[in-house]
């Protein structure tokens, strides 16, 4: 996602290309969400924008939603990921796991991916590695439809947090 903050007014006035440039990575490596949300302008608040983007995802096919889930990196993995994911995981201490924690995350990620066909997704901002691991241990036991819904809810929460970080309702100096 672009590192600068933008205003709702600028987004409401933006052409589709600029809108996607500014918001294309709100949903992990899925600029189609921003592209399809552009036509829903104007937005009166960040919450309204977040809801419109979530609605865009809700209206997508199951296959498209699955692609969106699969675009997310495994938590705790030391692999290539977007800058936003890197910052979010670092904020939860996932970039400093002990060897034992890393191995536990690796095993849980594999079990989860085998069970559901997409990575474990959680809005980790403000959570500890232990809290994240506990959530993984609980959610790997969910049934497929329940976990698909839960993962999408987490994706929407991640997107909302990213929007709050990068979009302001006021004018910028």
N, C-alpha and C positions, 0 to 999 in steps of 0.2 A: 504494500500500500504506500502511496506517496507519503513522505515524511512531514509534509506541511499540513496545517489546519486550514479548513475551508469553512465558508459560511453556508447556511441554508439558502440564503438569497443567491449566492453564487451557483449553488447546485440547481436551484429552481430556474435560473437563467441559462444554464449550461446546455449546449447542444449535446447530442447523444455521445459523440466521441469524447468530449471533455468530461461528461458525467461518468462514463465508464473508466476513463483515465484516473479520475479522482476516487471512485468507489469500486473499481473492478476487483480488488483483492479483499474487500470486506468479507466476502465468502471465499474461503481458501481456494485459490487458483480456479475460480469460477466466475469470470467476468460476465457471463450470460445473465447472472442475477441482476447486476447493475443495468445491463443493456435492456432487459425486459421491464425493469422498474422505472426507467427514464420516462416513459409515457404516462406514469401515474402522478407526475408533478402537477401542481406545486405541493410542497410539504410545509406544514406549519410548525413542526417540531422534529427533533431527532427521533423521538418515540414514534411519530407518524411515519417517518422514513424507514425506521427499523421494521415497523409493522408491514409496510408496503413491500419491503424486500422479503420478509418472511412469507407474505402472501404469494409473491412470485414463486418462491420455492414450493409452497403448498400446491400451487397450480401446475407444477412441472410433473412430468411422468415419473413413475417409480424408478425407472432406469436412470433418469437424469439426477434424481435425488441420491441414488446409490453412487453415481459418479462423484457427486458433491462430497459424500461421506468418504469415499476412497481417496479424495484429494488431500485429506488431512494426514499429517505425519503421526507415527506412533509416539506416544508420550514417553519421555525418558530416553528415546533412541538418540544416538549421537550421529545423525545423518543430515544430509542436506535438507533444509526447510526454508520456508519464506522468512523474511526478517520479522514479520509480525508474530509468527509462531515461535521463532527463536526467543524473542523478547518475552512472550507470554510464558513459555516453559521456564526461562531463566527466572522470571518473577516468582515462580513457585519452587525454585531450587532444583529443578529437574536437570539442570546443567552441571550439578555438583553432587550427583548420587554416589553413595559408596558402592563398592564392587557388589556387595550383597543386594543392595537396593536395585542396582542396575540389572542384575541377573533376575531378580524377582519381577521387575517391570518387563524384561525381555520375555520371560516365560508367560506372564499374564497377557502381554500383547499378542503372543503367538496363539495362546488358547482362545483369546477373544476373536482374533481375526479368523481362526479356523471355525469358530462357532457361527460368526455372523457375516463374514466376507468383506468386512471393512474394519478400519482401525478403531480402537477405543477412543472416544472423543469426550472431552470434558473441558468446560470453561475453568481453567486452573488458576486464574488470577486470585491471589489471596489464599490459596490452598497450600497445605504442606505436602511433601512427598508421601507421608504416612496417610493423610486423608485421601489422596489420589489413589494410592494403592488399595485402601479399604473400599473405595468406590469401584475400582476395577474388579476386586474379588467378589463384590456383591453383584455387579452388573453382568459379569460373565455367566452368571446362573440364570439370567432372564430368558424368556422365550424370544424368538426372533422378531415378532411384530412389536412387542413391548420395547425391545432394545432399539429397533429401527426408529421408533417414535422418540425414545429418550435421546438417542444420538442426534436426531434432527433438532430437538429442543436445545441441546447443548451447542450445536452449530449456530442456532439463532442467538443464543446468549453471547457466544464469542463475537458474532457480528455486531450485536448491540453494543458491547463493550468497545469494539473497534470504532464504531460510529461515534460514540460518546467522546472518545479520545481525539477524533479528527474532524468533527463537525461542530461548529458553534452556531448559536442562534443570533449572536450579535455581530457587529461589525468588527473587523480586525484592525489593529493599529498599523 
